[in-house]
Amino acid sequence: MKNPLESLQNTILLGIAITIVMALIVKYTF
Amino acid sequence: MGFLTDPYAVFLVRWFHVVSGIMWIGLLWYFNFVQIPSMPKIPDEQKPAIGKVIAPAALFWFRWAAAFTILWGLIQAWQLGYIGDALALGLTSKNAAHMSIGFGMWFGLIMAFNVWFVIWPNQQKALGLVEVADEDKPAAARTAMLFSRTNTMLSIPMSYSMVAVHLT
């Protein structure tokens, strides 16, 4: 399988996905 | 030592941190949005202009900007008294703002580690700045590219969490 980081578009989509997960963790942890 | 935590000193360090960060992430995005995608379109005889001249100069400012961004950022977190709580992701202080900035700090630290200990050593091999067998160069270039992409991916949540909260 091709590494998703070989595509700049997939790199950005992964970055946005991590951002959303992180924002939800920060909002709902405490 | 009180002058180190004076509000103007705090502001000044934040400004140094942001300026260094612009240099670092600006060059990171130059590599990923401009240089790497453009290389296949450049005729072979012109490639040394990038590989021998532009890339080494860009990498110099890139890696030192990374180091200084981290340095100013850690000083800032110390000045504001949350360096430990933020690195503990707010779990010690039960504070969402510490958790948010802490995520940003960890992403930044991982990215700076990648710059100095993965991307730079592999770029030196790929660009022929250190002696290495020709057959090892493509693997070094690929490793540098993938870790550069990793940093581009991490720069998105990193920048989000850096500006998400304002702690004074």
N, CA and C atoms of all chains as a GROMACS GRO file, in nm:
protein
  594
    1MET      N    1   0.084  -0.120   0.000
    1MET     CA    2   0.000   0.000   0.000
    1MET      C    3   0.087   0.125   0.000
    2LYS      N    4   0.044   0.225  -0.076
    2LYS     CA    5   0.121   0.349  -0.087
    2LYS      C    6   0.113   0.428   0.045
    3ASN      N    7   0.223   0.484   0.087
    3ASN     CA    8   0.225   0.567   0.208
    3ASN      C    9   0.141   0.694   0.182
    4PRO      N   10   0.040   0.721   0.268
    4PRO     CA   11  -0.046   0.840   0.242
    4PRO      C   12   0.032   0.971   0.242
    5LEU      N   13   0.149   0.972   0.309
    5LEU     CA   14   0.227   1.097   0.315
    5LEU      C   15   0.298   1.128   0.183
    6GLU      N   16   0.292   1.034   0.087
    6GLU     CA   17   0.350   1.064  -0.044
    6GLU      C   18   0.266   1.164  -0.120
    7SER      N   19   0.137   1.176  -0.080
    7SER     CA   20   0.050   1.274  -0.143
    7SER      C   21   0.034   1.394  -0.050
    8LEU      N   22   0.059   1.514  -0.105
    8LEU     CA   23   0.047   1.636  -0.024
    8LEU      C   24  -0.098   1.655   0.022
    9GLN      N   25  -0.192   1.622  -0.068
    9GLN     CA   26  -0.334   1.637  -0.032
    9GLN      C   27  -0.372   1.548   0.085
   10ASN      N   28  -0.328   1.422   0.083
   10ASN     CA   29  -0.358   1.331   0.194
   10ASN      C   30  -0.288   1.375   0.323
   11THR      N   31  -0.169   1.432   0.308
   11THR     CA   32  -0.096   1.485   0.425
   11THR      C   33  -0.180   1.592   0.495
   12ILE      N   34  -0.238   1.682   0.415
   12ILE     CA   35  -0.318   1.792   0.472
   12ILE      C   36  -0.447   1.736   0.534
   13LEU      N   37  -0.509   1.640   0.466
   13LEU     CA   38  -0.633   1.580   0.520
   13LEU      C   39  -0.604   1.510   0.653
   14LEU      N   40  -0.492   1.438   0.661
   14LEU     CA   41  -0.454   1.373   0.788
   14LEU      C   42  -0.430   1.477   0.897
   15GLY      N   43  -0.366   1.588   0.861
   15GLY     CA   44  -0.340   1.696   0.957
   15GLY      C   45  -0.470   1.755   1.010
   16ILE      N   46  -0.568   1.773   0.922
   16ILE     CA   47  -0.698   1.826   0.964
   16ILE      C   48  -0.769   1.725   1.054
   17ALA      N   49  -0.760   1.597   1.020
   17ALA     CA   50  -0.824   1.493   1.102
   17ALA      C   51  -0.763   1.490   1.243
   18ILE      N   52  -0.630   1.498   1.252
   18ILE     CA   53  -0.565   1.500   1.384
   18ILE      C   54  -0.610   1.624   1.463
   19THR      N   55  -0.622   1.737   1.392
   19THR     CA   56  -0.664   1.862   1.458
   19THR      C   57  -0.804   1.846   1.519
   20ILE      N   58  -0.896   1.785   1.444
   20ILE     CA   59  -1.034   1.768   1.493
   20ILE      C   60  -1.035   1.677   1.615
   21VAL      N   61  -0.963   1.565   1.608
   21VAL     CA   62  -0.958   1.471   1.722
   21VAL      C   63  -0.898   1.542   1.844
   22MET      N   64  -0.788   1.616   1.822
   22MET     CA   65  -0.723   1.686   1.932
   22MET      C   66  -0.817   1.789   1.995
   23ALA      N   67  -0.888   1.866   1.910
   23ALA     CA   68  -0.979   1.969   1.961
   23ALA      C   69  -1.090   1.905   2.045
   24LEU      N   70  -1.140   1.789   2.003
   24LEU     CA   71  -1.246   1.720   2.079
   24LEU      C   72  -1.193   1.669   2.212
   25ILE      N   73  -1.068   1.616   2.212
   25ILE     CA   74  -1.007   1.569   2.338
   25ILE      C   75  -0.995   1.686   2.435
   26VAL      N   76  -0.946   1.802   2.385
   26VAL     CA   77  -0.928   1.919   2.473
   26VAL      C   78  -1.063   1.966   2.527
   27LYS      N   79  -1.166   1.963   2.441
   27LYS     CA   80  -1.298   2.015   2.483
   27LYS      C   81  -1.364   1.926   2.588
   28TYR      N   82  -1.348   1.794   2.574
   28TYR     CA   83  -1.429   1.705   2.658
   28TYR      C   84  -1.353   1.632   2.770
   29THR      N   85  -1.220   1.656   2.784
   29THR     CA   86  -1.146   1.582   2.887
   29THR      C   87  -1.181   1.630   3.029
   30PHE      N   88  -1.186   1.761   3.050
   30PHE     CA   89  -1.210   1.810   3.188
   30PHE      C   90  -1.353   1.860   3.206
   31MET      N   91   1.600   3.896   3.887
   31MET     CA   92   1.551   3.809   3.778
   31MET      C   93   1.407   3.844   3.739
   32GLY      N   94   1.346   3.936   3.813
   32GLY     CA   95   1.207   3.972   3.787
   32GLY      C   96   1.184   4.026   3.647
   33PHE      N   97   1.288   4.091   3.590
   33PHE     CA   98   1.270   4.148   3.456
   33PHE      C   99   1.242   4.041   3.351
   34LEU      N  100   1.283   3.916   3.379
   34LEU     CA  101   1.262   3.809   3.282
   34LEU      C  102   1.114   3.774   3.266
   35THR      N  103   1.036   3.802   3.370
   35THR     CA  104   0.893   3.773   3.362
   35THR      C  105   0.809   3.901   3.357
   36ASP      N  106   0.875   4.013   3.334
   36ASP     CA  107   0.806   4.140   3.312
   36ASP      C  108   0.715   4.124   3.188
   37PRO      N  109   0.596   4.188   3.190
   37PRO     CA  110   0.504   4.171   3.075
   37PRO      C  111   0.568   4.204   2.940
   38TYR      N  112   0.658   4.304   2.938
   38TYR     CA  113   0.720   4.337   2.809
   38TYR      C  114   0.816   4.227   2.766
   39ALA      N  115   0.888   4.166   2.862
   39ALA     CA  116   0.979   4.056   2.829
   39ALA      C  117   0.899   3.935   2.778
   40VAL      N  118   0.783   3.913   2.839
   40VAL     CA  119   0.697   3.802   2.794
   40VAL      C  120   0.653   3.826   2.650
   41PHE      N  121   0.612   3.951   2.623
   41PHE     CA  122   0.571   3.985   2.487
   41PHE      C  123   0.687   3.967   2.389
   42LEU      N  124   0.806   4.017   2.428
   42LEU     CA  125   0.922   4.013   2.340
   42LEU      C  126   0.958   3.868   2.303
   43VAL      N  127   0.956   3.780   2.404
   43VAL     CA  128   0.987   3.639   2.379
   43VAL      C  129   0.882   3.577   2.288
   44ARG      N  130   0.754   3.615   2.308
   44ARG     CA  131   0.648   3.563   2.220
   44ARG      C  132   0.673   3.606   2.077
   45TRP      N  133   0.714   3.732   2.060
   45TRP     CA  134   0.741   3.784   1.926
   45TRP      C  135   0.858   3.709   1.863
   46PHE      N  136   0.968   3.688   1.938
   46PHE     CA  137   1.082   3.610   1.886
   46PHE      C  138   1.036   3.470   1.845
   47HIS      N  139   0.952   3.409   1.929
   47HIS     CA  140   0.901   3.274   1.903
   47HIS      C  141   0.821   3.271   1.773
   48VAL      N  142   0.734   3.371   1.754
   48VAL     CA  143   0.650   3.375   1.634
   48VAL      C  144   0.734   3.401   1.509
   49VAL      N  145   0.831   3.494   1.518
   49VAL     CA  146   0.915   3.526   1.402
   49VAL      C  147   0.999   3.403   1.362
   50SER      N  148   1.059   3.336   1.462
   50SER     CA  149   1.136   3.214   1.431
   50SER      C  150   1.044   3.108   1.371
   51GLY      N  151   0.922   3.098   1.426
   51GLY     CA  152   0.826   2.998   1.378
   51GLY      C  153   0.783   3.024   1.234
   52ILE      N  154   0.770   3.152   1.198
   52ILE     CA  155   0.736   3.186   1.058
   52ILE      C  156   0.847   3.139   0.965
   53MET      N  157   0.972   3.166   1.004
   53MET     CA  158   1.087   3.122   0.925
   53MET      C  159   1.086   2.969   0.909
   54TRP      N  160   1.063   2.899   1.021
   54TRP     CA  161   1.067   2.752   1.019
   54TRP      C  162   0.953   2.694   0.934
   55ILE      N  163   0.829   2.728   0.970
   55ILE     CA  164   0.715   2.665   0.902
   55ILE      C  165   0.703   2.720   0.759
   56GLY      N  166   0.745   2.845   0.737
   56GLY     CA  167   0.746   2.899   0.601
   56GLY      C  168   0.835   2.815   0.510
   57LEU      N  169   0.954   2.782   0.559
   57LEU     CA  170   1.045   2.699   0.478
   57LEU      C  171   0.996   2.555   0.467
   58LEU      N  172   0.937   2.504   0.576
   58LEU     CA  173   0.878   2.368   0.570
   58LEU      C  174   0.773   2.361   0.459
   59TRP      N  175   0.687   2.462   0.455
   59TRP     CA  176   0.582   2.464   0.354
   59TRP      C  177   0.640   2.492   0.215
   60TYR      N  178   0.747   2.571   0.207
   60TYR     CA  179   0.817   2.590   0.079
   60TYR      C  180   0.864   2.454   0.026
   61PHE      N  181   0.928   2.374   0.113
   61PHE     CA  182   0.976   2.242   0.068
   61PHE      C  183   0.861   2.156   0.018
   62ASN      N  184   0.750   2.154   0.096
   62ASN     CA  185   0.642   2.059   0.066
   62ASN      C  186   0.544   2.108  -0.040
   63PHE      N  187   0.520   2.240  -0.043
   63PHE     CA  188   0.422   2.292  -0.140
   63PHE      C  189   0.488   2.335  -0.270
   64VAL      N  190   0.619   2.365  -0.268
   64VAL     CA  191   0.684   2.420  -0.388
   64VAL      C  192   0.798   2.330  -0.438
   65GLN      N  193   0.901   2.309  -0.353
   65GLN     CA  194   1.023   2.245  -0.403
   65GLN      C  195   1.002   2.098  -0.440
   66ILE      N  196   0.948   2.018  -0.346
   66ILE     CA  197   0.935   1.874  -0.373
   66ILE      C  198   0.844   1.848  -0.495
   67PRO      N  199   0.724   1.913  -0.505
   67PRO     CA  200   0.641   1.886  -0.622
   67PRO      C  201   0.700   1.938  -0.753
   68SER      N  202   0.792   2.037  -0.745
   68SER     CA  203   0.847   2.096  -0.867
   68SER      C  204   0.966   2.018  -0.922
   69MET      N  205   1.034   1.941  -0.836
   69MET     CA  206   1.158   1.874  -0.880
   69MET      C  207   1.140   1.786  -1.004
   70PRO      N  208   1.030   1.705  -1.011
   70PRO     CA  209   1.017   1.621  -1.132
   70PRO      C  210   1.000   1.702  -1.261
   71LYS      N  211   0.957   1.829  -1.250
   71LYS     CA  212   0.933   1.911  -1.370
   71LYS      C  213   1.058   1.985  -1.415
   72ILE      N  214   1.166   1.977  -1.336
   72ILE     CA  215   1.289   2.051  -1.369
   72ILE      C  216   1.382   1.960  -1.450
   73PRO      N  217   1.433   2.007  -1.565
   73PRO     CA  218   1.525   1.925  -1.645
   73PRO      C  219   1.649   1.886  -1.563
   74ASP      N  220   1.700   1.765  -1.589
   74ASP     CA  221   1.810   1.711  -1.508
   74ASP      C  222   1.930   1.805  -1.498
   75GLU      N  223   1.962   1.871  -1.611
   75GLU     CA  224   2.083   1.956  -1.608
   75GLU      C  225   2.064   2.080  -1.521
   76GLN      N  226   1.937   2.113  -1.490
   76GLN     CA  227   1.911   2.231  -1.404
   76GLN      C  228   1.890   2.193  -1.257
   77LYS      N  229   1.876   2.062  -1.229
   77LYS     CA  230   1.848   2.019  -1.092
   77LYS      C  231   1.955   2.060  -0.991
   78PRO      N  232   2.085   2.063  -1.031
   78PRO     CA  233   2.186   2.105  -0.932
   78PRO      C  234   2.163   2.245  -0.876
   79ALA      N  235   2.093   2.332  -0.949
   79ALA     CA  236   2.066   2.467  -0.896
   79ALA      C  237   1.985   2.456  -0.767
   80ILE      N  238   1.892   2.361  -0.766
   80ILE     CA  239   1.814   2.337  -0.644
   80ILE      C  240   1.897   2.259  -0.543
   81GLY      N  241   1.949   2.142  -0.588
   81GLY     CA  242   2.015   2.051  -0.496
   81GLY      C  243   2.144   2.104  -0.434
   82LYS      N  244   2.217   2.182  -0.512
   82LYS     CA  245   2.348   2.228  -0.464
   82LYS      C  246   2.346   2.370  -0.408
   83VAL      N  247   2.248   2.450  -0.448
   83VAL     CA  248   2.249   2.591  -0.406
   83VAL      C  249   2.130   2.626  -0.317
   84ILE      N  250   2.008   2.609  -0.371
   84ILE     CA  251   1.890   2.657  -0.298
   84ILE      C  252   1.858   2.569  -0.177
   85ALA      N  253   1.856   2.436  -0.197
   85ALA     CA  254   1.819   2.348  -0.086
   85ALA      C  255   1.914   2.359   0.034
   86PRO      N  256   2.047   2.359   0.013
   86PRO     CA  257   2.135   2.374   0.131
   86PRO      C  258   2.113   2.506   0.206
   87ALA      N  259   2.090   2.616   0.132
   87ALA     CA  260   2.066   2.745   0.198
   87ALA      C  261   1.934   2.741   0.274
   88ALA      N  262   1.830   2.685   0.209
   88ALA     CA  263   1.699   2.676   0.275
   88ALA      C  264   1.708   2.588   0.399
   89LEU      N  265   1.783   2.476   0.388
   89LEU     CA  266   1.796   2.386   0.504
   89LEU      C  267   1.870   2.450   0.620
   90PHE      N  268   1.964   2.539   0.591
   90PHE     CA  269   2.036   2.609   0.698
   90PHE      C  270   1.939   2.692   0.783
   91TRP      N  271   1.861   2.779   0.714
   91TRP     CA  272   1.766   2.864   0.787
   91TRP      C  273   1.656   2.780   0.850
   92PHE      N  274   1.617   2.672   0.783
   92PHE     CA  275   1.511   2.582   0.830
   92PHE      C  276   1.548   2.519   0.964
   93ARG      N  277   1.668   2.459   0.973
   93ARG     CA  278   1.699   2.385   1.096
   93ARG      C  279   1.730   2.479   1.212
   94TRP      N  280   1.793   2.594   1.182
   94TRP     CA  281   1.821   2.688   1.292
   94TRP      C  282   1.694   2.759   1.337
   95ALA      N  283   1.604   2.788   1.245
   95ALA     CA  284   1.475   2.847   1.284
   95ALA      C  285   1.399   2.749   1.373
   96ALA      N  286   1.407   2.619   1.341
   96ALA     CA  287   1.342   2.518   1.424
   96ALA      C  288   1.399   2.520   1.566
   97ALA      N  289   1.531   2.526   1.577
   97ALA     CA  290   1.595   2.525   1.709
   97ALA      C  291   1.555   2.648   1.790
   98PHE      N  292   1.555   2.765   1.725
   98PHE     CA  293   1.524   2.888   1.799
   98PHE      C  294   1.376   2.899   1.831
   99THR      N  295   1.290   2.845   1.744
   99THR     CA  296   1.146   2.846   1.776
   99THR      C  297   1.121   2.768   1.904
  100ILE      N  298   1.185   2.650   1.915
  100ILE     CA  299   1.171   2.567   2.035
  100ILE      C  300   1.229   2.640   2.157
  101LEU      N  301   1.347   2.699   2.140
  101LEU     CA  302   1.412   2.769   2.252
  101LEU      C  303   1.322   2.882   2.306
  102TRP      N  304   1.276   2.970   2.217
  102TRP     CA  305   1.191   3.082   2.260
  102TRP      C  306   1.059   3.031   2.317
  103GLY      N  307   1.006   2.926   2.259
  103GLY     CA  308   0.878   2.871   2.307
  103GLY      C  309   0.891   2.815   2.448
  104LEU      N  310   1.001   2.743   2.474
  104LEU     CA  311   1.020   2.687   2.608
  104LEU      C  312   1.043   2.798   2.710
  105ILE      N  313   1.117   2.903   2.668
  105ILE     CA  314   1.137   3.018   2.758
  105ILE      C  315   1.002   3.083   2.790
  106GLN      N  316   0.918   3.097   2.686
  106GLN     CA  317   0.786   3.156   2.706
  106GLN      C  318   0.702   3.075   2.806
  107ALA      N  319   0.702   2.942   2.787
  107ALA     CA  320   0.622   2.856   2.877
  107ALA      C  321   0.676   2.865   3.020
  108TRP      N  322   0.808   2.879   3.035
  108TRP     CA  323   0.867   2.895   3.167
  108TRP      C  324   0.827   3.030   3.228
  109GLN      N  325   0.837   3.138   3.145
  109GLN     CA  326   0.799   3.273   3.193
  109GLN      C  327   0.656   3.274   3.246
  110LEU      N  328   0.568   3.203   3.176
  110LEU     CA  329   0.426   3.206   3.213
  110LEU      C  330   0.393   3.099   3.317
  111GLY      N  331   0.494   3.021   3.357
  111GLY     CA  332   0.478   2.930   3.471
  111GLY      C  333   0.402   2.802   3.443
  112TYR      N  334   0.383   2.769   3.314
  112TYR     CA  335   0.305   2.648   3.287
  112TYR      C  336   0.384   2.540   3.211
  113ILE      N  337   0.517   2.552   3.208
  113ILE     CA  338   0.594   2.460   3.125
  113ILE      C  339   0.569   2.314   3.166
  114GLY      N  340   0.570   2.286   3.297
  114GLY     CA  341   0.548   2.148   3.344
  114GLY      C  342   0.406   2.101   3.320
  115ASP      N  343   0.309   2.187   3.358
  115ASP     CA  344   0.168   2.148   3.342
  115ASP      C  345   0.132   2.129   3.194
  116ALA      N  346   0.189   2.212   3.106
  116ALA     CA  347   0.157   2.199   2.963
  116ALA      C  348   0.220   2.072   2.906
  117LEU      N  349   0.347   2.045   2.944
  117LEU     CA  350   0.411   1.922   2.893
  117LEU      C  351   0.342   1.797   2.948
  118ALA      N  352   0.275   1.811   3.063
  118ALA     CA  353   0.195   1.700   3.119
  118ALA      C  354   0.054   1.701   3.060
  119LEU      N  355   0.033   1.779   2.954
  119LEU     CA  356  -0.096   1.790   2.884
  119LEU      C  357  -0.212   1.829   2.977
  120GLY      N  358  -0.180   1.911   3.078
  120GLY     CA  359  -0.284   1.960   3.167
  120GLY      C  360  -0.337   1.858   3.266
  121LEU      N  361  -0.282   1.736   3.263
  121LEU     CA  362  -0.334   1.631   3.351
  121LEU      C  363  -0.299   1.658   3.497
  122THR      N  364  -0.191   1.735   3.520
  122THR     CA  365  -0.152   1.769   3.656
  122THR      C  366  -0.235   1.886   3.709
  123SER      N  367  -0.270   1.980   3.620
  123SER     CA  368  -0.343   2.100   3.662
  123SER      C  369  -0.492   2.092   3.633
  124LYS      N  370  -0.535   1.985   3.565
  124LYS     CA  371  -0.676   1.970   3.523
  124LYS      C  372  -0.724   2.093   3.448
  125ASN      N  373  -0.639   2.140   3.356
  125ASN     CA  374  -0.664   2.266   3.287
  125ASN      C  375  -0.663   2.242   3.135
  126ALA      N  376  -0.778   2.271   3.070
  126ALA     CA  377  -0.790   2.246   2.926
  126ALA      C  378  -0.695   2.334   2.844
  127ALA      N  379  -0.670   2.457   2.892
  127ALA     CA  380  -0.579   2.545   2.819
  127ALA      C  381  -0.437   2.489   2.822
  128HIS      N  382  -0.396   2.434   2.937
  128HIS     CA  383  -0.264   2.370   2.945
  128HIS      C  384  -0.257   2.249   2.852
  129MET      N  385  -0.368   2.174   2.846
  129MET     CA  386  -0.370   2.057   2.758
  129MET      C  387  -0.354   2.101   2.612
  130SER      N  388  -0.427   2.207   2.574
  130SER     CA  389  -0.424   2.252   2.436
  130SER      C  390  -0.283   2.299   2.397
  131ILE      N  391  -0.227   2.389   2.477
  131ILE     CA  392  -0.092   2.439   2.443
  131ILE      C  393   0.009   2.324   2.454
  132GLY      N  394  -0.016   2.229   2.544
  132GLY     CA  395   0.073   2.114   2.561
  132GLY      C  396   0.077   2.027   2.436
  133PHE      N  397  -0.040   2.004   2.376
  133PHE     CA  398  -0.042   1.930   2.248
  133PHE      C  399   0.046   2.003   2.146
  134GLY      N  400   0.030   2.135   2.138
  134GLY     CA  401   0.110   2.213   2.044
  134GLY      C  402   0.258   2.202   2.072
  135MET      N  403   0.293   2.206   2.202
  135MET     CA  404   0.435   2.197   2.239
  135MET      C  405   0.493   2.061   2.201
  136TRP      N  406   0.417   1.955   2.227
  136TRP     CA  407   0.468   1.821   2.193
  136TRP      C  408   0.480   1.802   2.042
  137PHE      N  409   0.381   1.851   1.966
  137PHE     CA  410   0.392   1.842   1.820
  137PHE      C  411   0.515   1.919   1.774
  138GLY      N  412   0.537   2.038   1.829
  138GLY     CA  413   0.654   2.119   1.792
  138GLY      C  414   0.784   2.050   1.827
  139LEU      N  415   0.789   1.989   1.946
  139LEU     CA  416   0.912   1.919   1.987
  139LEU      C  417   0.941   1.799   1.897
  140ILE      N  418   0.835   1.724   1.863
  140ILE     CA  419   0.853   1.608   1.773
  140ILE      C  420   0.903   1.658   1.636
  141MET      N  421   0.843   1.768   1.588
  141MET     CA  422   0.882   1.823   1.458
  141MET      C  423   1.028   1.868   1.459
  142ALA      N  424   1.070   1.937   1.566
  142ALA     CA  425   1.210   1.984   1.573
  142ALA      C  426   1.305   1.865   1.581
  143PHE      N  427   1.265   1.760   1.656
  143PHE     CA  428   1.347   1.638   1.660
  143PHE      C  429   1.363   1.581   1.519
  144ASN      N  430   1.251   1.573   1.445
  144ASN     CA  431   1.256   1.522   1.307
  144ASN      C  432   1.349   1.606   1.220
  145VAL      N  433   1.342   1.739   1.237
  145VAL     CA  434   1.427   1.828   1.156
  145VAL      C  435   1.574   1.795   1.180
  146TRP      N  436   1.615   1.792   1.307
  146TRP     CA  437   1.758   1.781   1.337
  146TRP      C  438   1.813   1.640   1.327
  147PHE      N  439   1.730   1.540   1.362
  147PHE     CA  440   1.785   1.404   1.374
  147PHE      C  441   1.738   1.308   1.265
  148VAL      N  442   1.644   1.350   1.179
  148VAL     CA  443   1.603   1.265   1.067
  148VAL      C  444   1.620   1.339   0.934
  149ILE      N  445   1.552   1.454   0.921
  149ILE     CA  446   1.551   1.523   0.791
  149ILE      C  447   1.692   1.574   0.754
  150TRP      N  448   1.756   1.645   0.845
  150TRP     CA  449   1.887   1.704   0.815
  150TRP      C  450   1.992   1.597   0.785
  151PRO      N  451   2.009   1.492   0.868
  151PRO     CA  452   2.111   1.390   0.834
  151PRO      C  453   2.082   1.322   0.700
  152ASN      N  454   1.955   1.296   0.670
  152ASN     CA  455   1.922   1.230   0.543
  152ASN      C  456   1.936   1.323   0.424
  153GLN      N  457   1.904   1.453   0.443
  153GLN     CA  458   1.924   1.549   0.334
  153GLN      C  459   2.073   1.565   0.303
  154GLN      N  460   2.157   1.561   0.407
  154GLN     CA  461   2.302   1.571   0.383
  154GLN      C  462   2.349   1.457   0.293
  155LYS      N  463   2.293   1.336   0.318
  155LYS     CA  464   2.329   1.221   0.232
  155LYS      C  465   2.272   1.240   0.092
  156ALA      N  466   2.143   1.278   0.084
  156ALA     CA  467   2.076   1.288  -0.047
  156ALA      C  468   2.138   1.396  -0.134
  157LEU      N  469   2.180   1.508  -0.073
  157LEU     CA  470   2.234   1.619  -0.151
  157LEU      C  471   2.385   1.607  -0.173
  158GLY      N  472   2.446   1.500  -0.116
  158GLY     CA  473   2.590   1.481  -0.134
  158GLY      C  474   2.675   1.574  -0.050
  159LEU      N  475   2.617   1.625   0.061
  159LEU     CA  476   2.695   1.712   0.150
  159LEU      C  477   2.785   1.630   0.242
  160VAL      N  478   2.754   1.499   0.256
  160VAL     CA  479   2.844   1.406   0.324
  160VAL      C  480   2.871   1.290   0.229
  161GLU      N  481   2.984   1.224   0.247
  161GLU     CA  482   3.022   1.112   0.161
  161GLU      C  483   2.929   0.993   0.185
  162VAL      N  484   2.867   0.943   0.079
  162VAL     CA  485   2.778   0.828   0.090
  162VAL      C  486   2.770   0.762  -0.048
  163ALA      N  487   2.751   0.629  -0.048
  163ALA     CA  488   2.743   0.558  -0.176
  163ALA      C  489   2.621   0.605  -0.255
  164ASP      N  490   2.637   0.614  -0.390
  164ASP     CA  491   2.528   0.664  -0.474
  164ASP      C  492   2.398   0.586  -0.457
  165GLU      N  493   2.413   0.452  -0.433
  165GLU     CA  494   2.290   0.371  -0.424
  165GLU      C  495   2.213   0.397  -0.294
  166ASP      N  496   2.278   0.462  -0.197
  166ASP     CA  497   2.208   0.493  -0.071
  166ASP      C  498   2.132   0.626  -0.076
  167LYS      N  499   2.157   0.706  -0.180
  167LYS     CA  500   2.098   0.840  -0.186
  167LYS      C  501   1.946   0.840  -0.202
  168PRO      N  502   1.888   0.756  -0.292
  168PRO     CA  503   1.742   0.761  -0.307
  168PRO      C  504   1.668   0.726  -0.177
  169ALA      N  505   1.718   0.628  -0.100
  169ALA     CA  506   1.652   0.591   0.025
  169ALA      C  507   1.659   0.706   0.126
  170ALA      N  508   1.774   0.774   0.131
  170ALA     CA  509   1.789   0.888   0.222
  170ALA      C  510   1.695   1.002   0.182
  171ALA      N  511   1.684   1.026   0.050
  171ALA     CA  512   1.595   1.132   0.002
  171ALA      C  513   1.450   1.100   0.035
  172ARG      N  514   1.413   0.971   0.022
  172ARG     CA  515   1.275   0.930   0.050
  172ARG      C  516   1.244   0.946   0.199
  173THR      N  517   1.337   0.905   0.286
  173THR     CA  518   1.317   0.920   0.430
  173THR      C  519   1.301   1.067   0.466
  174ALA      N  520   1.388   1.153   0.411
  174ALA     CA  521   1.379   1.297   0.439
  174ALA      C  522   1.245   1.352   0.394
  175MET      N  523   1.200   1.309   0.275
  175MET     CA  524   1.072   1.359   0.221
  175MET      C  525   0.956   1.316   0.310
  176LEU      N  526   0.954   1.189   0.351
  176LEU     CA  527   0.841   1.140   0.431
  176LEU      C  528   0.835   1.207   0.569
  177PHE      N  529   0.952   1.234   0.628
  177PHE     CA  530   0.952   1.301   0.758
  177PHE      C  531   0.920   1.449   0.743
  178SER      N  532   0.955   1.507   0.628
  178SER     CA  533   0.915   1.645   0.599
  178SER      C  534   0.763   1.651   0.585
  179ARG      N  535   0.706   1.550   0.520
  179ARG     CA  536   0.560   1.542   0.507
  179ARG      C  537   0.495   1.521   0.644
  180THR      N  538   0.557   1.438   0.728
  180THR     CA  539   0.505   1.417   0.864
  180THR      C  540   0.497   1.551   0.937
  181ASN      N  541   0.604   1.632   0.922
  181ASN     CA  542   0.604   1.762   0.988
  181ASN      C  543   0.498   1.856   0.930
  182THR      N  544   0.475   1.848   0.798
  182THR     CA  545   0.370   1.930   0.737
  182THR      C  546   0.234   1.890   0.795
  183MET      N  547   0.213   1.759   0.811
  183MET     CA  548   0.089   1.709   0.871
  183MET      C  549   0.075   1.762   1.015
  184LEU      N  550   0.183   1.752   1.094
  184LEU     CA  551   0.178   1.794   1.234
  184LEU      C  552   0.169   1.946   1.248
  185SER      N  553   0.214   2.021   1.145
  185SER     CA  554   0.210   2.167   1.156
  185SER      C  555   0.066   2.218   1.163
  186ILE      N  556  -0.030   2.138   1.115
  186ILE     CA  557  -0.171   2.182   1.115
  186ILE      C  558  -0.227   2.180   1.258
  187PRO      N  559  -0.227   2.064   1.329
  187PRO     CA  560  -0.273   2.070   1.469
  187PRO      C  561  -0.181   2.154   1.558
  188MET      N  562  -0.050   2.157   1.528
  188MET     CA  563   0.042   2.237   1.609
  188MET      C  564   0.002   2.385   1.606
  189SER      N  565  -0.018   2.439   1.485
  189SER     CA  566  -0.052   2.582   1.475
  189SER      C  567  -0.190   2.609   1.535
  190TYR      N  568  -0.282   2.513   1.518
  190TYR     CA  569  -0.416   2.528   1.577
  190TYR      C  570  -0.406   2.544   1.727
  191SER      N  571  -0.333   2.453   1.793
  191SER     CA  572  -0.330   2.457   1.940
  191SER      C  573  -0.244   2.573   1.992
  192MET      N  574  -0.150   2.620   1.909
  192MET     CA  575  -0.068   2.735   1.952
  192MET      C  576  -0.152   2.863   1.959
  193VAL      N  577  -0.251   2.876   1.872
  193VAL     CA  578  -0.332   3.000   1.873
  193VAL      C  579  -0.470   2.978   1.934
  194ALA      N  580  -0.500   2.855   1.975
  194ALA     CA  581  -0.634   2.825   2.028
  194ALA      C  582  -0.657   2.891   2.162
  195VAL      N  583  -0.552   2.898   2.244
  195VAL     CA  584  -0.568   2.953   2.378
  195VAL      C  585  -0.469   3.067   2.397
  196HIS      N  586  -0.510   3.164   2.478
  196HIS     CA  587  -0.419   3.273   2.512
  196HIS      C  588  -0.398   3.272   2.662
  197LEU      N  589  -0.277   3.233   2.703
  197LEU     CA  590  -0.244   3.223   2.846
  197LEU      C  591  -0.150   3.337   2.882
  198THR      N  592  -0.179   3.407   2.989
  198THR     CA  593  -0.088   3.515   3.030
  198THR      C  594  -0.040   3.490   3.172
   0.00000   0.00000   0.00000
